[in-house]
Amino acid sequence: MSERKIESVDDGRWKAVLRCMMLSRAIEERLVRLYHQGRIFGGVYTGIGQEAIGAATSLAAGPSDLFAPCIRNMTVHLGRGETSLNVFRQYLGRASGPTRGRDGNVHYGCTANGVYAMISHLGAMLSVVTGAVMARRRQGRDAVGVAYIGDGATSTGDFHEAVNFAAVFDVPVIFLIENNKFAYSTPNAEQFRCKQLVDRAQGYGIEGLCADGNDAVELFLLAQDLMSDIRQKPRPILLECDTMRMRGHGEHDDFSYVPRELLEKYAARDPIAQARSRLAEAGLVAKAAADDIELQVRSEVDQAYQQALEEPVPDPADLMEGVYADR
Amino acid sequence: MPTVEMTYLEAIRQGLRRLLQERNEVLLYGEDVGAFGGAFKVTLGLQEEFGKDRVFNTPISESAMIGAAIGMATQGLRPVVELQFVDFGMTAVHQLLNNAGPTHYRTGLSVPLTIRAPCGGGFGGGPFHSEELESLFCLMPGLKVVYPAFPSDARGLIYSAVMDPNPVIYLENKYLYRHVKEVMSDRFDPIPLGLARICRPGRDAVVLTYGAMVHEALRAAERLSAEKHYEIMVVDMRTLKPYDAETVIAAVTATNRVLIVHEGWRTCGFGAELAALVAERAFHLLDAPIRRVAAPDVPVPFAPSLEKAYRPDADKIGEALVELIEY
């Protein structure tokens, strides 16, 4: 937990955090509907209930910082400046989208926003963002990185290789484990034996911290502190965030294997509802202002979806275009 | 112009040294490549000359090494990663097949990284230090694959590989490191990727080959010329992806008989691709069926008697050529 108080951050920034989470929720709820209506291509994987983690960390960062979001991090994309229009273009496979229809759903990024497009091989992006931060710092920029990973992917060799690699080279990257209790259908108990995943930090010779992944306010303050600290004294940090996957792995999955009590427990700790009440109590974002944001993002989502729908799909004649770079 | 005699290994080092001198964005790293100079001493002296910042050791983490290179390459550096043996690169295939290769197509980001990988046998390396895996890399969209056979090609091609805006797999043959020398100018021009070279003219048959087998084919050709007055053309492919189909077709047109030779396994080896190319485009020109000399489909054996039986050489190539010409 940060020593600093909620008042140390201005209301504009808190509104941005709230808006980021609300916009993500609105987009993903729409995507869920479209999936079940059969009006979308491929799979839909959401971060519903986990919005605080990406919103707090991406909005606490500086302009030259770099991100490797994972499956449930719509709020990282949005927090770094991605538009809802581009998100719908991506899901609808539009030629105008961030991957121009070459890749789908969660696999997109934005160079200008410092956000890498994930691949499905979990853990592979951790070393990519590590190398990218090494490059930026070599060029004299004070970049730090945040790499997001689930509880399940901590079992990969790539997780081990990347964390150790960053430790050896003192690369300022926050390896943020979103422990949402399930890797597809596999619960924590069948995934690892350590008491908590953050215990592994000791084995890499780095610091490890735990945080409430559903508390956007505290997480934002903590992320600001951590980023400023590792920016000055470059080194990786392992940050385990407690959260819960509130839906299936993807929308094709009815998640009947998840105990209902667990879902109820975390439903009562919904990150958006919690942030709204905390910010209202602190007198930073009044209920009416938050309601306004909610209305704005819902109407933005309607417009973005409609516009993306009207845009052209990729021309099959361009199939081979872009395999190799010319420069 | 002053000339020097250089081994294949020294020529690679000269190419790397020039890149490090001319291009500040070039970095060189891998296992033991620092002060130790690498398992084969290709990088000997480079850390001393260019500093630990440009030439450095990494942990034994092939996936993190390649992942970090993707991150660096997308931020403006040109990392050159040495795999100690190509065999060990198989622990990081996903970073090449699924990450480096498709990145430009998926996201529009250029990935100018180079993987240097020592290949091949002939020295008792056994199953894990002798493999030839070029056809695996050739399968992967977005990669380029280079495999020089001569010192002058080795230094000219490493320069072009590193300066290419795409991920390039630069394969080095361990047997050639110290067995092949060439008197050549002490200055050099880069050799463009994608061009084969006719290294011996001939009219009776053509050998399409690359790597260590170029030298075995040349030996076989010399012998057949002296013993039987057969004149064998030898084509060194030099780049395997994208490969030089036009030179292959021209060679077939000039000779009408084709032998394809490579050191690695026969089934689905690169020779199968060349055979298919010739069958598709020059079937009507053939006076005899296409032949292949390649390793049999067994793990690379250790005992010298077994390895000699396994590995293609000038004797086996010579026998196949006589059968081909006297068909």
Interface residues (C-beta under 8 A of the other chain):
Chain A: P98 T99 R100 R102 D103 H107 Y108 G109 T111 Y116 A117 I119 S120 H121 A124 M125 L126 S127 V128 V129 T130 G131 A132 V133 M134 A135 R136 R138 Q139 G157 D158 E161 A162 N164 F165 V168 G322 V323 Y324 A325 D326 R327
Chain B: D53 T58 P59 S61 S63 A64 M65 I66 G67 A68 A69 I70 G71 M72 T74 Q75 G76 L77 P79 T91 H94 Q95 N98 N99 P102 T103 H104 Y105 R106 T107 G108 L109 S110 V111 P112 P141 G142 K144 P165 N166
